């Protein structure tokens, strides 16, 4: 497959997944903001979201105060933010248009309709009035895109590059969503540490990644931070876990291997093996934030290696 075509397919999938996961991060932060807390603690929650997305500086230059309205505007519709939901869905559609002949009609029409409906949302007041409704729409369109892609496309390298983009981006964002919550908990000393408050916080996080029912099936017990981290990091059968994502990355990478990719395969395989044999207690003793920060750095390096081996190399 031509590197340019593979590049468009890879980034089409990444941008679609990124839009969904940005919606998930915003949704869980809004739900956490509903809990009783001081204004300072509330501000820290929004700063944590911007910080883990590495957007704190660019946000501060344009908006100043990290209020809910400002952060939603920045992360949803701001054209100057390349990671905003609007920018991601637009980029996904443009990448799909560039390889229209490689996609099935159903995949292209789904991507295009998502972009057209997005324009209507941006013109309406729904995002500001009921942001949860808009975030559910973003997640639904992402689910629809993946379903149509897997259900209609030939099982060849084109699909492999789409899946590589999806799961690499998902691993990155699952780590960020988990880190946002743990950072918010660590920074927020004013929330009453009772069982009801803890249940609400962790249940909101699980629901934000569609894992609340899965948690009940796996553990059949009370929700604890350590088990939430274990589920979202080390549970192989959890679709959004770090291990589950890396399993898919390794499998799809194996299907597109070329003469340059041996070291990249080894790099991905090592990261996968470390997750497969990791213990959550050891990770928590080391420090979850430090572990996730290192994981994000390695996922970023893996993306760069994939670009060098298969795609249009990233320019610095």
TAWO-V587160 format. One record per residue. N is the residue number from 1. D_LAST is the distance of its C-alpha to the last C-alpha in Angstrom with 2 decimals. Layout:
N:D_LAST
N:D_LAST
This chain:
1:24.67
2:22.19
3:18.53
4:18.08
5:21.05
6:20.05
7:16.65
8:18.62
9:21.18
10:18.89
11:17.13
12:20.53
13:21.87
14:19.11
15:19.37
16:23.16
17:23.27
18:20.99
19:23.39
20:26.32
21:25.11
22:24.24
23:27.83
24:29.10
25:27.50
26:28.93
27:32.24
28:32.81
29:31.92
30:34.42
31:37.01
32:36.57
33:36.99
34:40.45
35:41.72
36:43.79
37:41.65
38:41.24
39:39.04
40:36.90
41:36.47
42:35.60
43:32.90
44:31.48
45:31.24
46:29.05
47:26.91
48:26.50
49:25.25
50:22.66
51:21.71
52:21.26
53:19.13
54:16.94
55:18.08
56:20.75
57:19.29
58:18.43
59:21.86
60:23.71
61:22.54
62:24.06
63:26.87
64:28.08
65:30.55
66:29.38
67:32.31
68:32.59
69:32.63
70:29.56
71:27.48
72:28.73
73:27.96
74:24.38
75:23.80
76:25.88
77:25.80
78:23.40
79:21.35
80:18.92
81:18.10
82:15.92
83:17.56
84:21.06
85:23.56
86:24.06
87:20.40
88:20.11
89:23.39
90:22.56
91:19.30
92:21.38
93:24.02
94:21.83
95:20.39
96:24.03
97:25.25
98:22.96
99:24.66
100:28.02
101:29.95
102:28.60
103:29.64
104:33.25
105:34.84
106:35.20
107:31.51
108:30.53
109:33.38
110:32.41
111:28.81
112:30.15
113:32.96
114:30.71
115:28.80
116:32.18
117:33.68
118:30.70
119:31.53
120:35.05
121:33.99
122:31.83
123:34.86
124:37.32
125:37.89
126:37.71
127:34.33
128:35.69
129:39.19
130:38.65
131:35.00
132:36.13
133:37.37
134:34.06
135:32.18
136:34.77
137:34.16
138:30.40
139:31.25
140:33.97
141:31.82
142:29.25
143:32.20
144:33.63
145:30.49
146:30.31
147:34.05
148:34.19
149:31.33
150:33.02
151:36.44
152:35.98
153:33.29
154:34.08
155:33.25
156:30.88
157:27.26
158:26.28
159:27.66
160:26.07
161:22.52
162:23.61
163:25.06
164:22.05
165:19.96
166:22.90
167:23.61
168:20.15
169:19.70
170:23.31
171:23.02
172:20.18
173:22.30
174:25.59
175:24.34
176:23.25
177:26.60
178:28.55
179:26.82
180:27.47
181:31.13
182:31.55
183:29.85
184:32.10
185:35.11
186:34.37
187:33.85
188:36.76
189:39.94
190:42.15
191:42.55
192:45.89
193:45.26
194:47.82
195:47.71
196:47.57
197:44.51
198:42.70
199:43.65
200:42.33
201:38.94
202:38.32
203:39.93
204:37.60
205:34.57
206:36.08
207:36.91
208:33.38
209:32.25
210:35.54
211:36.79
212:39.94
213:42.37
214:40.54
215:40.88
216:44.61
217:45.01
218:43.25
219:44.78
220:47.81
221:47.79
222:46.65
223:43.00
224:41.54
225:38.02
226:37.95
227:38.92
228:36.47
229:33.67
230:35.22
231:35.48
232:31.91
233:30.50
234:32.99
235:35.27
236:34.65
237:36.54
238:34.73
239:32.42
240:29.81
241:30.04
242:27.21
243:29.42
244:30.32
245:26.72
246:25.81
247:29.00
248:27.88
249:24.40
250:26.12
251:28.76
252:26.52
253:24.19
254:27.42
255:28.37
256:25.34
257:24.97
258:24.33
259:24.47
260:20.94
261:21.17
262:23.73
263:21.57
264:19.76
265:23.29
266:24.44
267:21.68
268:22.54
269:26.22
270:26.21
271:24.72
272:27.30
273:30.11
274:29.44
275:29.80
276:32.80
277:34.69
278:33.60
279:36.23
280:35.69
281:37.95
282:35.88
283:32.68
284:34.46
285:35.89
286:32.51
287:31.18
288:29.76
289:27.00
290:25.77
291:26.04
292:24.14
293:21.34
294:21.00
295:21.35
296:18.52
297:16.20
298:17.53
299:17.25
300:13.53
301:13.37
302:15.76
303:13.71
304:10.84
305:13.80
306:15.35
307:12.50
308:12.64
309:16.45
310:17.40
311:15.04
312:12.54
313:9.53
314:6.53
315:3.78
316:0.00
